[in-house]
């Protein structure tokens, strides 16, 4: 049965430690993608590697650190990267398309909907969309934006309602400890819930070429799971490994989910929009939001942070500073500060607000 899958390949899998593209690696991955494509799958590729591919060609002795140098290297490397993919995939009669996105694209509902329509049309035409971050126009530090495209791949998988997200790395999954340091470390084959303990197992970046470590991959898996997408983190190094990863017997860790795919609006609320503030709530409000499926009322609010206005997106946290979810707020920050802890009748007497609910349940998405 054909599936919709997103495959993410990092810089370290595509380039040498010294920089520049490893054409043999791209040829191998093109073959693996073509294998799934020939089965009728709708295949999307999220690729890193533009900066690593370009910095040698532009004349830098090592991977640059200044933002403008990284962006210049990305401008050169992105063209080289796409040329390599186009040439290798054409050997299988497959056309590749380039899509460059930024975090700002996901924050704007109209722009991300347009991107989704483009991807859908490409898939309908049996074209493989090759997606990367638009490093040359991004305003933040390159290492802080999408976590070596791990989060980008999860956002794309959730947005397109993919069945599987395959994140390729040089480790064969998540271990209880770093197996390179402790040979007694035990691999975790399946994860059904990403707890703080699971996050603590992840280390930092393992390569001087890429920017994402295991932690960013697990955080990406959490986004995918929340969007109803099963994720796999592991190795694809030998012929047929991608098929094994998709079919459930790959060399890595599977992150299973029983959650259903979120609507585009809920995805935007939960993952894409930039929060303008924070609201702290008491234990009763936590239960109402997470268990009761209720709206957030002023009585449950204990504190606020930031300068927000009605219609803005805010995060909601508990007293332990754990993020519970996000929603569209109906109060300005100064109004909510005045209404915090009060009953609905008292709030109605004191303030003029469009709705008495701080966040209505229809404008809320749970992230915990």
SULWO-V213970 format. One line per field, one symbol per residue. ss: DSSP state (H for helix, E for strand, C for the rest). A space follows every 10 residues. Layout:
ss=???
This chain:
ss=CCCEEEEEEC HHHHECCCCC ECHHHHHHHH HHHHHHHHCC CEEEEEECCH HHHHHHHHCC CCCCCCHHHH HHHHHHHHHH HHHHHHHHHH CCCCCEEEEE ECHHHHHCHH HHHHHHHHHH HHHHCCCEEE EEECCCCCCC CHHHCCCCCH HHHHHHHHHC CCCEEEEECC CCCEECCCCC CCCCCCEECE ECCCCHHHHH CCCCCCCCCC CCCHHHHHHH HHHHHHCCCE EEEEECCCCC HHHHHHHCCC EEEEECCCCC CCCHHHHHHH HHCCCCCEEE ECHHHHHHHH CCCCCECHHH EEEEECCCCC CCEEEEECCC CCEEEEEECC CCHHHHHHHC CCCHHHHHHH CCCCCCCCEC HHHEEECC
